[in-house]
Amino acid sequence: MRKAYKDIFIDFDDTLYDTRGNASIALREVFALFRLAPYFPDPEVFFDSYWQANTELWVQYSRGEIARDYLIVQRFMRPLSMASGLAVSEALCLDINDKFLELCSSKPGVIEGAHELMDYLKGRGYRLHICSNGFREVQYKKLNACGLHPYFDTIILSDEVGAVKPSKAFYAAALQVAGAEAETTIMIGDNYQNDILGAMNAGIDAMLFNRWEKGFVPPQPVTYVVEELKDIIYIL
């Protein structure tokens, strides 16, 4: 028997929006625009270093260990430090970051099945809410670029509510902004720590979109686990 959920919280980046794929395209574009090739014998050194730095920094940001300004500089400072003969400065990192975000936020790519899922959930009468740690200046642009913005009743961003996932403070603020009750809300996301544990620690059911590690068994029981967005239709 299906539980009578009324509100659905949904992570945006890499749950609905293909952030990894779109960013990979944008990275190659900034690499060309800033003429970085002469400083790297192999461009993959730059790309691999970026992804390693970006992943580590976002984990630190979600834990409240670093500020967003540090993140946006360091995610390019670290890969650029691998260059040979390039004068690396904070100003250069900020310039590249600004262009990178501009390019990323214009990309329309979504995860397979995202639009179909939104059509289904909206048709079922659920109230839909984005819950994201992403930054305001790009999240709305990305939502519009991929055509998903109209589906959502509210957009709840960490830098607007003053708390980040997975903190209880974020989810408490999300419930308040959405006008939702924890007992009739479910959170859907691809990040076990931020989306799943964060929601469940706040008394909210959670559905793990397990797209990164097939066969992953959550260390703690999760309300639901799916490996494709289309599978959510058979649950909700």
Salt bridges, closest charged atoms under 4 A:
ASP7 OD1 - ARG127 NE 2.77
ASP7 OD1 - HIS129 NE2 2.68
ASP11 OD1 - LYS165 NZ 2.83
ASP13 OD1 - LYS142 NZ 2.71
ASP14 OD1 - ARG211 NH1 3.34
GLU29 OE1 - LYS107 NZ 3.01
GLU44 OE2 - ARG28 NH2 2.99
GLU56 OE1 - ARG78 NH1 3.51
GLU102 OE2 - LYS99 NZ 3.20
GLU137 OE2 - ARG68 NH2 2.43
ASP153 OD2 - LYS122 NZ 3.33
ASP159 OD2 - ARG68 NH1 3.33
GLU160 OE2 - ARG136 NH1 2.16
ASP195 OD1 - LYS165 NZ 2.74
ASP205 OD2 - LYS3 NZ 3.07
GLU228 OE1 - LYS230 NZ 3.62
